[in-house]
Amino acid sequence: MRNPEKSKLKRNLTNRHIQFIALGGAVGTGLFLGAGGAIFVAGPAVLLGYLVAGIIVFLMMRQLGEMSAQDPSAGSSSYFAYKYWGDFPGFLAGWNYWFEYALAGITELTAVAAYAQYWFPNIATWKTALFFFIVINIVNFTAVRAYGEVEFWFSSIKIFAICAMILAGGYILFFDPSLVVGATIKNLWQAPCVGLHAGDAAFSGFFPHGSIGLIMALPIITFAFGGLELIGITAAETENPAKTIPKAINQVVYRVLIFYVGSLVVLLSLYHWSDLSTSESPFVMIFDRIGFKYAAWTLNFIILTAALSVYNSCIYSNSRILYGLALQKNAPHALTKTNERGVPFNAILVSSAITFLVAPLNYFIPNWFEAFKIILSFVVVCILVNWALLTLSHMKFKRKNKETLFPAPFYPYSNYITLAFIAFILTAMTFSQIGMAKQVTAIPIWVFAVYIVFKITKKKT
């Protein structure tokens, strides 16, 4: 195994920064836009899906947290797979993670362009995507603390908005339901009393499409939780990681669950799920339809900043993954170069070049929702591969580290449960009715292609 070079990144991120970086990566398009597709497939049972997925992600995050607190390094899951498993697992984990966030960045910018259509329907989506691509990348070329501050404020806006929405919706439901016609907590299990499907028993019940509907929604829900692993990426630039990483992980997971489940309970009670659209944000759509025009306008702005927040996180994580791969000698040495502020300039440049593909993608596929679905399916596959490599690396880690600072609960059973969940999601995708089967069958092809590149790279070194 080749010895990695020492990191030159600066430890300028505080607990406040990494909390919101992780929230920024997880609370975005997966909730604000992707939830519409999940609700359409599962109905109100989508709430159970988010809860189950959240528990699995908590187990996995604790596995990552144990490794990151014990051995903080740039590259996160790639570094751990490389150090505790072997050269190829590290190579695969790193490049898979990088590819995942390159695609996720394209997805988020596509969503940004879609949100902007709410105000500027006559501006082509590729132009909006390109504009925000330039703005966010300028931020990432500055010092890491500047990135952390921008991400902190981006995340603060959307988290404040979600909390305000939960409180406002809760007030309407429990104290003044007359403000919204048909608003009732019973919308979670009964047929709609107003709207296009009023009184239709086919749209009643917590599981309107049965357990199969919930299973089919799980891949979309999985996309929503991709991004929490960013906590591991920040470890190399975090002040006192042994103390900060455990605190951040314990706090961020339950906060995400509260935001996801809490906000969806409110929304699905205010407006019956059967009249929602898969190609619109259910958040904006509901407030727009019930007559809160200014609330819908404001919420659309907040959702747009949420997507920008996730894209901001994508560029950050991708550049640090490339930097970590270069330290491991699994990527060109030029990617280890940092500027005087400790920013891996070349790694950001390469990562940005890939997400620039968002412009031609939206140009040749002007129907943004079709572009969004295509990329989302590939992102979900990459997320699952990354989670599998992470939990397997943790098992290798535990064999060499019996006593650690932040032990993961229920080892090794939590690892087995995580792997079983991943296999279950891949099986669900194989039988999905929204076109995810091809992406699953592409996994062995993708792994084999990475292996060939790995062999070629190893021969040259």
Phi and psi in degrees as a GROMACS rama.xvg file:
@    title "Ramachandran Plot"
@    xaxis  label "Phi"
@    yaxis  label "Psi"
@TYPE xy
-78.2949  139.425  ARG-2
-78.8479  126.496  ASN-3
-73.9143  153.408  PRO-4
-74.6503  162.96  GLU-5
-77.0545  139.009  LYS-6
-69.475  142.066  SER-7
-109.7  10.7637  LYS-8
-71.9753  152.485  LEU-9
-99.5878  140.163  LYS-10
-86.2657  79.4302  ARG-11
-113.171  3.78311  ASN-12
-97.0041  133.105  LEU-13
-98.646  175.884  THR-14
-58.0075  -40.0521  ASN-15
-57.3783  -43.085  ARG-16
-65.4772  -51.0525  HIS-17
-72.1462  -28.4706  ILE-18
-56.7108  -48.5332  GLN-19
-81.6082  -22.9925  PHE-20
-65.3245  -44.2378  ILE-21
-66.2348  -43.7803  ALA-22
-63.1075  -37.6014  LEU-23
-62.9908  -35.6463  GLY-24
-75.7589  -25.4401  GLY-25
-102.013  -35.4253  ALA-26
-96.7614  93.9211  VAL-27
-159.136  -129.075  GLY-28
-60.7567  -33.6474  THR-29
-57.7593  -33.838  GLY-30
-89.3663  -55.1453  LEU-31
-69.9431  -29.9092  PHE-32
-117.499  -46.2202  LEU-33
-63.6675  -27.2339  GLY-34
-59.1421  -30.5041  ALA-35
-60.2972  -44.7393  GLY-36
-65.8914  -40.8924  GLY-37
-65.5431  -40.3258  ALA-38
-65.0051  -41.1499  ILE-39
-61.0368  -36.9142  PHE-40
-79.8455  -41.3315  VAL-41
-107.244  -18.0003  ALA-42
70.7502  -154.113  GLY-43
-60.3962  -20.3441  PRO-44
-62.6275  -11.149  ALA-45
-58.0285  -28.2614  VAL-46
-60.594  -41.8166  LEU-47
-65.6759  -36.8776  LEU-48
-61.8399  -44.633  GLY-49
-65.1785  -35.1338  TYR-50
-68.1285  -46.3541  LEU-51
-63.5139  -47.7768  VAL-52
-61.1642  -37.4238  ALA-53
-63.8362  -38.1839  GLY-54
-65.896  -42.9227  ILE-55
-63.0443  -43.4324  ILE-56
-64.6285  -35.5912  VAL-57
-61.0226  -44.2257  PHE-58
-60.5604  -44.2837  LEU-59
-67.2832  -38.8674  MET-60
-65.5027  -34.2778  MET-61
-67.6824  -33.375  ARG-62
-65.1033  -46.118  GLN-63
-62.9645  -41.4416  LEU-64
-62.879  -38.0977  GLY-65
-62.0585  -42.5076  GLU-66
-71.6813  -41.714  MET-67
-68.6641  -38.5042  SER-68
-69.2241  -35.0305  ALA-69
-77.7796  -34.7116  GLN-70
-145.867  70.3445  ASP-71
-65.4299  130.881  PRO-72
-158.958  154.338  SER-73
-65.9971  139.28  ALA-74
105.684  -22.0223  GLY-75
50.6192  -116.246  SER-76
-58.0418  -34.8138  SER-77
-63.7939  -44.792  SER-78
-61.4662  -44.4882  TYR-79
-68.9007  -40.0109  PHE-80
-63.7909  -39.2535  ALA-81
-66.5885  -45.9315  TYR-82
-76.7147  -40.6409  LYS-83
-103.73  -7.04547  TYR-84
-122.219  -52.9158  TRP-85
158.196  173.237  GLY-86
-60.6205  -50.972  ASP-87
-68.3093  -43.6388  PHE-88
-56.5596  -39.4117  PRO-89
-65.7083  -41.1389  GLY-90
-62.2481  -47.3554  PHE-91
-65.5287  -45.4184  LEU-92
-60.5139  -43.349  ALA-93
-65.4252  -49.6056  GLY-94
-73.2723  -30.5445  TRP-95
-66.1821  -42.66  ASN-96
-64.3732  -41.3694  TYR-97
-63.59  -44.253  TRP-98
-64.1224  -39.2951  PHE-99
-57.2126  -48.1774  GLU-100
-79.622  -21.9873  TYR-101
-65.2511  -44.8001  ALA-102
-68.4919  -39.9144  LEU-103
-61.8993  -37.663  ALA-104
-61.7627  -41.3406  GLY-105
-64.1487  -40.018  ILE-106
-61.6052  -45.8776  THR-107
-66.4008  -40.755  GLU-108
-67.3893  -34.6387  LEU-109
-63.3274  -41.0253  THR-110
-65.0207  -40.0126  ALA-111
-58.0206  -45.6643  VAL-112
-62.2511  -36.9086  ALA-113
-67.274  -41.6808  ALA-114
-63.3298  -37.4781  TYR-115
-65.4078  -23.7029  ALA-116
-63.2648  -22.3957  GLN-117
-59.1339  -36.3475  TYR-118
-101.322  -34.2473  TRP-119
-124.462  69.298  PHE-120
-64.9272  -16.5421  PRO-121
-93.5927  -4.10165  ASN-122
-92.842  127.741  ILE-123
-59.1546  140.83  ALA-124
-62.7051  -31.815  THR-125
-67.0994  -29.8073  TRP-126
-70.505  -42.607  LYS-127
-64.7617  -43.6867  THR-128
-61.0966  -41.9534  ALA-129
-65.4699  -40.0864  LEU-130
-60.1327  -49.7014  PHE-131
-72.4989  -27.2232  PHE-132
-57.5913  -45.4466  PHE-133
-66.4464  -44.8573  ILE-134
-61.6995  -49.8728  VAL-135
-67.7941  -35.191  ILE-136
-69.8134  -30.5021  ASN-137
-61.3268  -41.0939  ILE-138
-60.7941  -42.635  VAL-139
-71.7143  -17.3488  ASN-140
-82.9562  -4.10976  PHE-141
-89.7142  -171.592  THR-142
-64.6142  153.144  ALA-143
-61.5784  -33.0232  VAL-144
-65.9209  -34.1521  ARG-145
-65.2413  -42.0144  ALA-146
-59.7992  -46.1874  TYR-147
-59.7251  -39.5783  GLY-148
-67.5239  -43.728  GLU-149
-61.8066  -43.4504  VAL-150
-66.6608  -35.9955  GLU-151
-60.154  -45.7083  PHE-152
-75.3593  -36.9561  TRP-153
-56.465  -50.919  PHE-154
-66.7419  -36.6282  SER-155
-60.1856  -40.5716  SER-156
-60.689  -49.3581  ILE-157
-73.6923  -33  LYS-158
-69.2986  -40.8897  ILE-159
-60.5251  -41.5418  PHE-160
-64.9558  -42.9212  ALA-161
-62.8391  -44.6784  ILE-162
-61.5107  -43.7888  CYS-163
-63.4096  -39.5985  ALA-164
-66.4827  -41.4874  MET-165
-62.409  -43.7006  ILE-166
-66.6768  -44.3843  LEU-167
-65.0867  -44.1807  ALA-168
-65.2773  -39.0134  GLY-169
-63.3154  -38.6799  GLY-170
-62.5327  -45.2641  TYR-171
-61.9655  -46.0871  ILE-172
-65.6144  -40.7572  LEU-173
-101.989  -17.327  PHE-174
-121.824  -28.9476  PHE-175
-149.395  62.9941  ASP-176
-63.4919  -14.5714  PRO-177
-66.9439  -16.5025  SER-178
-65.1743  -28.3304  LEU-179
-128.732  117.041  VAL-180
-63.548  125.667  VAL-181
87.2861  0.203684  GLY-182
-72.1527  121.724  ALA-183
-165.78  147.203  THR-184
-63.1917  -19.7864  ILE-185
-68.3804  -14.1666  LYS-186
-60.1609  -17.0809  ASN-187
-74.3965  -16.4544  LEU-188
-141.234  -10.5895  TRP-189
-106.499  166.587  GLN-190
-66.8624  152.524  ALA-191
-64.914  140.863  PRO-192
-96.5505  -13.0169  CYS-193
-138.009  169.157  VAL-194
97.5216  -170.656  GLY-195
-64.6237  -30.1342  LEU-196
-112.871  30.988  HIS-197
-54.7206  127.022  ALA-198
76.9463  -0.00155977  GLY-199
-77.9914  112.89  ASP-200
-65.295  -19.4742  ALA-201
-64.9661  -18.0525  ALA-202
-108.942  23.7718  PHE-203
-104.294  166.222  SER-204
94.473  150.504  GLY-205
-69.5491  -30.3912  PHE-206
-114.492  70.9089  PHE-207
-62.9754  -26.8243  PRO-208
-110.867  17.6596  HIS-209
73.106  -176.268  GLY-210
-66.0145  -26.5138  SER-211
-62.0021  -38.8411  ILE-212
-59.8005  -43.4522  GLY-213
-63.8995  -43.6317  LEU-214
-61.3826  -42.2832  ILE-215
-68.5956  -23.137  MET-216
-82.5902  -18.6952  ALA-217
-59.3951  -39.0888  LEU-218
-59.4609  -39.4673  PRO-219
-66.9334  -39.8659  ILE-220
-63.9505  -37.774  ILE-221
-57.9995  -40.6541  THR-222
-57.212  -35.8483  PHE-223
-64.6854  -30.2219  ALA-224
-91.1818  -8.07141  PHE-225
-65.395  128.495  GLY-226
128.078  -23.4315  GLY-227
-65.5128  -24.2774  LEU-228
-65.5973  -8.62315  GLU-229
-58.068  -23.503  LEU-230
-58.3349  -40.4122  ILE-231
-65.435  -37.2371  GLY-232
-63.7513  -35.4428  ILE-233
-76.4999  -10.2734  THR-234
-56.4957  -37.0607  ALA-235
-72.3112  -14.3431  ALA-236
-120.435  22.3905  GLU-237
-106.101  136.676  THR-238
-69.5282  127.996  GLU-239
50.0643  64.3363  ASN-240
-61.0788  -31.7452  PRO-241
-60.5503  -29.289  ALA-242
-96.4327  -40.003  LYS-243
-76.1005  -42.5595  THR-244
-60.8772  -50.0366  ILE-245
-57.8416  -42.7442  PRO-246
-62.5143  -43.5917  LYS-247
-64.8879  -42.5427  ALA-248
-65.975  -44.7047  ILE-249
-62.9799  -33.9417  ASN-250
-82.1328  -40.0829  GLN-251
-71.8811  -34.3718  VAL-252
-66.9349  -47.6941  VAL-253
-70.7735  -27.6666  TYR-254
-66.2628  -41.9749  ARG-255
-62.517  -42.3454  VAL-256
-61.9481  -42.1619  LEU-257
-62.1903  -45.037  ILE-258
-63.9495  -44.7184  PHE-259
-69.3675  -58.5078  TYR-260
-68.0997  -44.072  VAL-261
-61.229  -47.0619  GLY-262
-66.8755  -37.2853  SER-263
-72.6842  -34.1337  LEU-264
-59.501  -45.285  VAL-265
-63.8884  -48.3713  VAL-266
-65.0282  -42.6446  LEU-267
-72.4044  -15.065  LEU-268
-87.3561  -35.2469  SER-269
-68.9249  -35.46  LEU-270
-143.842  129.992  TYR-271
-64.1596  136.85  HIS-272
-60.9174  -26.622  TRP-273
-65.8835  -19.1806  SER-274
-103.193  13.519  ASP-275
-84.1947  162.522  LEU-276
-112.838  143.011  SER-277
-74.7519  -20.8886  THR-278
-101.852  10.7075  SER-279
-127.527  155.491  GLU-280
-68.2524  121.544  SER-281
-62.2165  -26.8586  PRO-282
-67.1242  -53.031  PHE-283
-66.3874  -42.4211  VAL-284
-60.2728  -44.7499  MET-285
-64.2519  -49.2349  ILE-286
-67.4774  -29.0784  PHE-287
-71.2563  -42.4964  ASP-288
-72.5879  -33.2775  ARG-289
-83.4367  2.88216  ILE-290
99.0494  1.40929  GLY-291
-88.43  73.4544  PHE-292
-60.6995  -46.0285  LYS-293
-68.7282  -32.9544  TYR-294
-65.7515  -41.1774  ALA-295
-64.7937  -41.7931  ALA-296
-61.439  -47.8167  TRP-297
-64.2441  -41.4137  THR-298
-65.4368  -36.7279  LEU-299
-63.5523  -39.3473  ASN-300
-62.4196  -42.2661  PHE-301
-66.4593  -40.6893  ILE-302
-64.7962  -37.0515  ILE-303
-62.5184  -44.0726  LEU-304
-66.189  -29.6946  THR-305
-65.3866  -42.7218  ALA-306
-66.204  -38.6813  ALA-307
-63.8438  -35.9651  LEU-308
-61.0752  -45.0495  SER-309
-66.9396  -40.4862  VAL-310
-63.4037  -39.3253  TYR-311
-56.4738  -44.1465  ASN-312
-66.5771  -35.8189  SER-313
-61.9147  -46.3039  CYS-314
-64.4094  -41.8286  ILE-315
-60.0982  -52.4668  TYR-316
-65.1541  -41.6602  SER-317
-62.8886  -41.9456  ASN-318
-65.743  -37.3686  SER-319
-73.7406  -32.6114  ARG-320
-64.5811  -45.8933  ILE-321
-61.2147  -41.3525  LEU-322
-60.8308  -45.4836  TYR-323
-63.6691  -40.4072  GLY-324
-62.6867  -38.8504  LEU-325
-66.7321  -38.5157  ALA-326
-62.2189  -33.3971  LEU-327
-80.5029  -2.99243  GLN-328
67.8736  27.1008  LYS-329
-103.701  7.52155  ASN-330
-150.078  162.303  ALA-331
-53.2861  139.765  PRO-332
-60.6744  -27.9554  HIS-333
-59.6071  -21.8223  ALA-334
-76.5929  -6.79479  LEU-335
-84.846  -6.06035  THR-336
-70.636  132.001  LYS-337
-121.292  155.195  THR-338
-86.5273  -174.006  ASN-339
-65.8483  -15.9831  GLU-340
-96.2206  6.33473  ARG-341
78.7105  18.7162  GLY-342
-95.1135  127.058  VAL-343
-72.8073  83.7278  PRO-344
-58.0881  -50.866  PHE-345
-64.6103  -36.8743  ASN-346
-65.6773  -39.0011  ALA-347
-65.7901  -40.2283  ILE-348
-61.3171  -44.8468  LEU-349
-67.0534  -44.5684  VAL-350
-61.9618  -39.9003  SER-351
-65.8408  -36.34  SER-352
-61.5397  -35.5443  ALA-353
-70.7492  -45.301  ILE-354
-70.0543  -13.1798  THR-355
-61.1418  -20.1555  PHE-356
-61.2762  -12.9168  LEU-357
-60.4945  -31.7718  VAL-358
-67.3351  -55.292  ALA-359
-65.6167  -31.1542  PRO-360
-60.5043  -47.1152  LEU-361
-74.275  -21.6248  ASN-362
-73.5164  -44.6649  TYR-363
-84.9063  -19.6292  PHE-364
-123.175  78.2188  ILE-365
-63.2582  -21.0391  PRO-366
-75.7758  94.874  ASN-367
-58.9204  -31.0316  TRP-368
-68.1119  -36.3688  PHE-369
-65.6236  -42.7358  GLU-370
-62.2098  -41.0492  ALA-371
-61.8578  -45.8047  PHE-372
-64.5382  -39.5663  LYS-373
-62.1689  -49.9244  ILE-374
-69.3879  -39.3856  ILE-375
-57.2519  -41.2381  LEU-376
-61.7275  -41.7077  SER-377
-69.4312  -35.4989  PHE-378
-63.3213  -43.544  VAL-379
-59.1293  -43.4415  VAL-380
-61.2602  -45.1404  VAL-381
-63.4428  -38.8865  CYS-382
-59.8928  -45.6092  ILE-383
-67.1102  -40.6531  LEU-384
-62.0816  -42.165  VAL-385
-64.1297  -43.3496  ASN-386
-62.9983  -40.7781  TRP-387
-63.3864  -44.8039  ALA-388
-64.3074  -36.5747  LEU-389
-66.3233  -47.903  LEU-390
-71.024  -31.9371  THR-391
-69.3232  -38.5515  LEU-392
-63.6933  -36.5274  SER-393
-63.495  -37.5514  HIS-394
-64.7941  -38.8737  MET-395
-66.3786  -40.7699  LYS-396
-59.4366  -44.3443  PHE-397
-66.0746  -27.3941  LYS-398
-68.9424  -23.0574  ARG-399
-105.909  -11.3961  LYS-400
-131.598  91.964  ASN-401
-75.9727  -41.1915  LYS-402
-109.226  121.119  GLU-403
-131.414  168.378  THR-404
-74.962  -29.8248  LEU-405
-142.64  68.9236  PHE-406
-63.535  138.432  PRO-407
-73.4158  139.587  ALA-408
-72.7111  149.634  PRO-409
63.7164  23.7368  PHE-410
-66.1149  138.54  TYR-411
-93.7599  4.10395  PRO-412
-63.981  -34.5227  TYR-413
-63.828  -32.1646  SER-414
-68.355  -42.7065  ASN-415
-64.7463  -40.3955  TYR-416
-63.3025  -42.3479  ILE-417
-61.2959  -46.1817  THR-418
-65.1127  -38.4452  LEU-419
-64.6621  -39.4648  ALA-420
-63.9728  -42.5871  PHE-421
-61.1278  -45.336  ILE-422
-62.2583  -37.7579  ALA-423
-64.1094  -43.4391  PHE-424
-64.9048  -42.5964  ILE-425
-62.6482  -37.8592  LEU-426
-64.8199  -43.029  THR-427
-61.0002  -40.4357  ALA-428
-64.276  -33.5002  MET-429
-62.3685  -33.8046  THR-430
-103.602  12.2688  PHE-431
-65.7879  146.368  SER-432
-93.5701  3.77682  GLN-433
-112.771  25.9555  ILE-434
76.0281  49.099  GLY-435
-112.434  -4.71662  MET-436
-62.9681  -41.2979  ALA-437
-62.8998  -35.2228  LYS-438
-66.7546  -35.6264  GLN-439
-67.1046  -44.9749  VAL-440
-67.2863  -16.8182  THR-441
-79.4143  -12.4025  ALA-442
-58.5096  -53.2371  ILE-443
-61.7394  -32.6488  PRO-444
-65.9117  -43.1975  ILE-445
-62.5845  -46.0381  TRP-446
-63.9308  -41.3743  VAL-447
-65.167  -40.9865  PHE-448
-62.5832  -42.3351  ALA-449
-64.3874  -37.7888  VAL-450
-63.7508  -40.6355  TYR-451
-62.0757  -45.4757  ILE-452
-61.7958  -40.6946  VAL-453
-59.8925  -44.9172  PHE-454
-64.1961  -41.0032  LYS-455
-64.7787  -44.8108  ILE-456
-62.4064  -41.37  THR-457
-64.8219  -37.3592  LYS-458
-64.9079  -36.6735  LYS-459
-70.786  -26.2973  LYS-460
